[in-house]
Amino acid sequence: MRLYEVVGHRIYTDFLMPSRMGEYRSLLESALDSGYSIVAIDHWWRSVVEDSGDVLRPHLILRHDVDTDPRTAETMWRIESSLGVSSSYFFRLSTLDLGLIERIASSGGHVGYHYEELATVARHRRPRDRDAALRLVPEARELFARNLRALRDSTGLSMDIVASHGDFLNRRLDVRNNILVADEDFRAEVGVRLETYDERFLRSASSYHRDLPPPARWMPEPPEAAIERRERTIYALVHPRPWRVNRRVNAVDDLRRLLDEVTFRAPLGST
């Protein structure tokens, strides 16, 4: 794709794209009409996987990573509430909305932490390669533990299921944030029961579907395709951003991303 096509696509998806909320409701209705139980990750993991619960009925496991736009996340939650279903919402520190978190939790939904401490530390320390980034893991774990304690205190929730956020620095350095909870002793110490990229959890689903901005929409395919095939357990990851434009939030995020890139590319000692 040429540069002008990339820029044009970004302008469309960030500032001009029509709302896809109707499409989102249709997805959920399609699953319900086909007999699927739409559940949050904590329900699936605790009630079905760990306790061998309702395994006969087909399930759609629904997860939201609130990367940039709590307002659209709330609209999605309201759609789900109107249909009588619950899902998981994972908030970054930068998208934390305590009022929305309380509403989701009090309605029976699930809230977790979308963490990124390794990328946060790397943004300040500016490692040049994977080995240098790995040396930052102890510092990032300390920060993760502090942030998780603070979130538990402020929300009153267990937050024992967490989801790693993927920053451009993680891709550049070839190391994911979930390396922080790969150590079982550290995981037990901070009280993390499950990370959404744990192999056992991923294997518990028949298929995994991640949303994308139009025109692609989904990778590798829409969940509706799996519903039509009557797959037993469908896992869908949804982000608010590809579904409804929030111009102010998108503009701020695009600018922050550009500044991060410029800072990372600058010679060490120049900032």
C-alpha positions in Angstrom: 0.0 0.0 0.0 1.4 3.4 -1.0 2.0 6.1 1.6 -0.8 8.3 0.4 -3.2 5.3 0.6 -2.1 4.6 4.2 -2.6 8.2 5.2 -6.0 8.4 3.4 -7.1 5.2 5.1 -6.0 6.6 8.6 -7.9 9.8 8.0 -11.0 7.9 7.0 -11.0 5.5 9.9 -10.0 8.1 12.5 -12.2 11.0 11.4 -14.7 10.2 8.7 -15.9 6.6 9.2 -19.7 6.2 9.9 -20.7 4.5 13.1 -20.7 0.7 13.1 -22.8 0.3 16.2 -25.7 -1.2 14.3 -23.2 -3.8 12.9 -22.0 -4.5 16.4 -25.6 -5.1 17.7 -26.3 -7.4 14.7 -23.3 -9.5 15.6 -24.5 -10.1 19.1 -28.1 -10.7 17.9 -26.8 -13.2 15.4 -25.0 -15.2 18.1 -28.0 -15.1 20.4 -30.4 -16.1 17.7 -28.1 -19.1 16.9 -28.3 -20.3 20.5 -24.9 -19.0 21.7 -24.3 -17.9 25.3 -22.3 -14.6 25.2 -20.1 -14.5 28.2 -17.2 -12.6 29.8 -13.7 -14.2 30.1 -14.1 -14.6 33.9 -17.3 -16.5 33.5 -15.9 -18.8 30.8 -12.7 -19.5 32.7 -14.1 -20.0 36.2 -17.5 -21.6 35.5 -16.8 -23.6 32.3 -13.1 -24.3 32.1 -12.1 -24.6 35.7 -15.4 -26.0 37.1 -16.5 -28.0 34.0 -19.7 -26.1 33.8 -22.1 -25.5 30.9 -20.1 -27.1 28.1 -23.0 -28.3 26.1 -24.3 -24.9 25.0 -22.1 -23.0 22.4 -20.4 -19.9 23.7 -19.2 -16.6 22.4 -16.4 -15.3 24.7 -16.4 -11.5 24.3 -13.5 -9.3 25.3 -13.0 -5.5 24.8 -9.6 -3.8 25.0 -10.3 -0.2 25.8 -7.2 1.3 24.1 -8.4 4.8 23.5 -12.1 5.5 23.8 -14.1 4.7 27.0 -17.1 6.6 25.5 -17.6 4.2 22.7 -16.9 1.3 25.1 -19.8 2.5 27.2 -22.0 2.5 24.1 -21.0 -1.1 23.4 -21.7 -2.0 27.0 -25.2 -0.5 26.8 -26.0 -2.5 23.7 -24.9 -5.6 25.5 -27.0 -4.7 28.6 -30.0 -4.2 26.4 -29.6 -7.7 25.1 -29.0 -9.2 28.5 -25.4 -10.3 27.9 -22.1 -9.6 29.6 -18.5 -9.3 28.4 -15.0 -8.4 29.6 -13.6 -4.9 29.5 -9.9 -4.3 29.9 -8.8 -0.7 30.7 -5.4 0.9 30.3 -4.3 3.4 32.9 -4.8 6.1 30.2 -8.4 5.0 29.6 -9.4 4.4 33.2 -13.0 5.5 33.8 -14.0 4.6 37.3 -17.7 5.5 36.8 -17.9 3.2 33.7 -16.0 0.5 35.5 -18.5 0.6 38.4 -21.4 0.5 36.0 -20.0 -2.5 34.2 -19.2 -4.4 37.3 -22.4 -3.7 39.1 -24.4 -5.0 36.0 -22.6 -8.3 36.2 -19.9 -7.5 33.6 -16.2 -8.2 34.0 -13.4 -5.6 34.3 -9.7 -6.2 34.1 -6.4 -4.4 33.6 -4.9 -3.8 30.1 -1.3 -3.5 31.2 1.8 -2.2 29.4 4.4 -1.6 32.0 7.3 -3.0 30.0 6.6 -0.6 27.1 6.1 2.2 29.6 9.6 1.6 31.2 11.1 1.1 27.7 9.7 4.5 26.6 11.7 6.1 29.3 14.8 3.9 29.2 14.9 3.6 25.4 16.5 0.2 24.9 17.8 -0.4 21.5 17.2 -4.2 21.2 15.4 -7.2 22.7 18.2 -8.1 25.1 18.3 -4.5 26.5 14.5 -4.6 26.8 14.5 -7.9 28.7 16.9 -6.3 31.3 14.1 -3.9 32.1 11.7 -6.7 33.2 12.4 -6.5 37.0 11.7 -2.7 37.0 8.6 -3.2 34.9 7.3 -5.9 37.3 7.7 -3.5 40.2 5.7 -0.9 38.4 3.0 -3.5 37.4 2.6 -4.6 41.0 2.2 -1.0 42.2 -0.3 -0.1 39.5 -2.4 -3.3 40.0 -2.6 -2.6 43.8 -3.7 0.9 43.1 -6.4 -0.2 40.6 -7.7 -2.8 43.1 -7.8 -0.1 45.8 -9.6 2.4 43.6 -12.1 0.0 42.0 -12.7 -2.6 44.7 -12.4 -5.3 42.1 -10.1 -8.4 42.2 -8.6 -7.7 38.7 -7.0 -11.1 38.8 -7.5 -11.6 35.1 -5.3 -9.3 33.0 -4.6 -8.6 29.3 -1.4 -7.4 27.8 -1.5 -4.3 25.6 0.6 -4.2 22.4 2.5 -1.0 22.0 4.6 -0.1 19.0 7.7 -0.5 21.2 6.8 -4.1 21.9 6.8 -4.8 18.2 9.9 -2.8 17.6 11.8 -4.6 20.4 10.2 -8.0 19.7 9.1 -8.5 23.3 5.5 -8.6 24.6 4.3 -7.1 27.9 2.9 -10.4 29.0 6.5 -11.6 29.7 5.9 -9.8 33.0 3.5 -12.5 34.3 5.3 -15.4 32.6 7.0 -16.1 36.0 4.6 -18.2 38.1 6.1 -17.0 41.4 5.6 -13.4 40.4 2.1 -14.2 39.2 1.2 -15.7 42.5 2.8 -12.8 44.4 0.6 -10.2 42.6 -2.5 -12.4 42.5 -2.9 -12.9 38.8 -5.1 -15.8 38.0 -5.1 -15.6 34.2 -3.5 -13.7 31.4 -5.6 -13.6 28.3 -2.7 -14.8 26.1 -2.1 -17.9 28.2 -2.0 -20.9 26.0 -4.5 -22.9 28.0 -7.0 -20.1 27.7 -6.5 -19.7 24.0 -6.7 -23.4 23.4 -10.1 -23.5 25.2 -11.7 -21.7 22.2 -12.4 -23.2 18.8 -11.5 -20.0 17.0 -10.2 -16.5 17.7 -11.4 -13.4 15.9 -9.8 -9.9 16.3 -11.5 -6.8 14.9 -9.7 -4.4 12.5 -10.6 -1.1 11.0 -12.6 -1.2 7.7 -12.3 -2.4 5.1 -10.7 -5.6 6.7 -13.0 -5.5 9.7 -11.9 -8.8 11.2 -8.9 -11.1 11.3 -8.9 -13.9 10.1 -12.6 -13.7 9.5 -15.8 -12.3 11.0 -17.2 -14.2 14.0 -20.4 -14.7 12.0 -18.6 -17.2 9.8 -17.8 -19.3 12.9 -21.4 -18.9 14.1 -22.7 -20.2 10.8 -20.3 -23.2 11.1 -21.8 -23.8 14.6 -18.4 -23.8 16.3 -18.6 -24.6 20.0 -16.6 -21.8 21.4 -15.9 -18.6 19.6 -13.5 -16.0 21.1 -13.9 -12.4 19.9 -11.6 -9.5 20.7 -13.2 -6.1 20.1 -11.7 -2.6 20.4 -13.9 0.5 20.5 -11.9 2.5 18.0 -12.7 0.6 14.8 -16.4 0.8 15.5 -17.1 4.5 16.0 -15.1 7.7 15.4 -14.1 9.9 18.3 -12.2 12.7 16.5 -10.7 14.4 19.5 -9.5 11.1 21.1 -8.1 9.8 17.8 -6.3 13.1 17.1 -4.6 13.1 20.5 -3.6 9.4 20.2 -2.2 9.9 16.7 -0.1 12.9 17.9 1.1 11.0 20.9 2.1 8.0 18.7 4.0 10.3 16.4 5.9 11.9 19.2 6.7 8.5 20.7 8.1 7.4 17.4 10.2 10.6 17.0 11.5 10.3 20.5 12.4 6.6 20.1 14.3 7.3 16.8 16.3 10.2 18.3 19.9 9.4 19.2 20.4 8.4 22.8 21.3 11.5 24.9 19.4 13.9 22.7 16.2 14.0 24.8 
